[in-house]
Amino acid sequence: MTVSKDPEAPISIDQNLPAETKLTPTESSRSWLSGAGRSLAWAAIYFLGFLVLLTATFLVLRIPPLVGLNSLCVGAFGDAHSGHLPALSDTLIEAAPLLLTGLGVVVAWRAGLFSIGGEGQLLMGALAATMLAKHGKHLSPPLLTALMVTSAMLAGSLWGALAGWLRVKRKVQEVISTIMLNYVAKFVVSWLVLGALQEHTHHNPQSESLSNALLFARLLPREWTGGLQTSLHIGVPLAFMAFPIVWLMLFHTRFGFGLRLVGQNAEAAKTARFPVEKLRVQAMAISGALCGLAGVIELLGGATGSLPAEGFSPGWGYTAVPVALLGGLNPAGTLLSALFFGGLTQGCRNLAQFQSVPTVLIYLVQAMAVLAVVGIRAWNARRTGRETN
Amino acid sequence: MTAIGGAILGTMSLATPLVLAALGETVVQRAGVVNVGLEGMILTGAFVAFVGTEMSVRLHWHLVGYGPNPYVGLIAAALAGVLLAVVFAVFVVKLSANQVVVGVALNLMALGLTGTLLRLLPRAAGGFLNTQALPQVFYSLTILTPMAFLAVPAVWWWLFRTRRGLELRACGEQPVAAESAGVPVLRRRTAAILFGGAMAGLAGGFLSVGDVPTFQEGMSSGRGFIALAIVTSGRWNPWGCLVAALLFGFADRLQIQGQALGIHLPHDLLLAAPYVATLLILAFGTGWSQSPAALGRPYRRA
């Protein structure tokens, strides 16, 4: 009989422990592959499972599987004809918001919370930055850009902390509250962008375009790339910097230790006098700050430099959940899976150009990836008779 | 028909998909399972009801008559909901995977699948997608509305006044005790999930062949999540669900009415109102105390 007995968690979150704990069997001495090798072997199995599902999807859609796979690869990595740099830089750009929102999910999860609120936090971040840009025109551009980034992180963290507060003080399940807050953020954005923040001609459903001085500079000058135009901007390395910071915070600070303890065993953390409730709200705030950062990076690195009333995010905040899950809910894995999903997105875009499939196919492909990993993981836990939790 | 009568019928109509989906989810959650994939099931139901209605032209049954038959679409929608529920149950019950993660994956899958298949439909090239609507059986109401409202006492009676209902609730409260009392917990949970899938499919069917006979990409637009909130704020009780769903329907109706009368209401803020209301109800209304004790926890036999 195995029913998890954590009275703190209304939704069992102990099912998918981080990959490193799950992939190390209890009798590891008998295993012919050790630690990292085993993880790699499992990653290969997950990937094979994913390929099988993908091939099946292609067959159903009447796309020749090899043509489809090739199309995905070309989209993600480029080919000899059009060069690899533009495709690779686009993949990195796609990966950046997924990495940040995915890390947001990881931080919340480590504190025992399942946040699906990345989408709303991201929107609130972009909104705060847009408001600041409208009212801070007299400031010098570099200062204003820095302030916009800060305010976005602040707004995101407040939106996240709200869900955290609702959980610890009012016992509102964060799965529900974050989804509700996503919708509230979405409508607040379209209300403000169609009202107070609309561009001065009032013709387009978007905010005023930001001046070029405010936007993130292009990272690779043409002289370096041999004349190839890449859209890589400063925001991308900024996003990737979050990975070492979150990793250090989680695994090499006292704060991170407390946070992980709360997630693994809230009762024990309480007994050891860790401020469980405070840590949970803080985790949600950090998670929100990461998502807010994703929002402002998309705003300042995007092509138009303005916030549209609708459709600013193609669902990064939701995709973050599978990204973090595939990454084994640890920062390094999330980095890899964000790159994987970024490549998939670019690949699907390329596929949609040449085959009669829409770009929403990406959601189907993502779902396949998640189900492949979840299925194999659960099946393996069952086969070996180990507890999944 | 007076204005008040019209408003009542309108509210009932808007509440119908919410009542259907929330009733199904109530049974699922009473069995101890959280299905976040409700949104995806509703979307799939809407799509399949639409396609099924169109395809029924080819059936040429004397029984159902010629031409597109929305009832065929409705049955297909329920079956599609069950099919997704089977996928959900395999992962959640059979493999005891995390329920929320599988639910999120189902939502992604439904969004991708319906969007992709929509482009493959022969008529989609023309742009406008319309089909035959369900006939109106009572003033402006289709068969689904009385069905949904009659299902409330039926589900309540089954849950709280029958042996099977008691056993199901036991699976959600104390699965270990239930199992030792001879209740097949996994089978009961699977059955509950399948029922929830069928109800979500019907809710989707209401969206595409009930009110406005058309399908749009992502047309469930968060109704699955609202239904989840309704289950929670309705204290896992069918009657509570009914009240909460009617409140949501009324808020929707108010907003549509306001637009029709030309009253200047901030459109987007009104759209946000139900979500804020849910948060407030959850935060300051009932609290978590009434939830089934084993909600969201996988169960495996020894």
Interface residues (C-beta under 8 A of the other chain):
Chain A: M1 T2 V3 S4 A9 P10 I11 S12 I13 Q15 N16 L61 F114 I116 L166 R170 K171 V172 Q173 V175 I176 S177 I179 M180 L181 Y183 V184 K186 F187 V188 S190 W191 L194 G195 Y318 T319 V321 P322 L325 S356 V357 P358 V360 L361 I362 Y363 L364 V365 Q366 A367 M368 V370 L371 V374 G375 R377 A378 W379 R382 T388
Chain B: V34 V36 F91 L95 S96 A97 N98 Q99 V100 V101 V102 V104 A105 L106 N107 L108 M109 L111 G112 L113 G115 T116 L118 R119 L120 P175 V176 E179 E217 G222 F225 L228 A229 T232 P266 H267 D268 L269 L271 A272 Y275 V276 T278 L279 L282 A283 F284 G287 W288 S289 S291 A294 L295 G296 R297 P298 Y299 R300 R301 A302
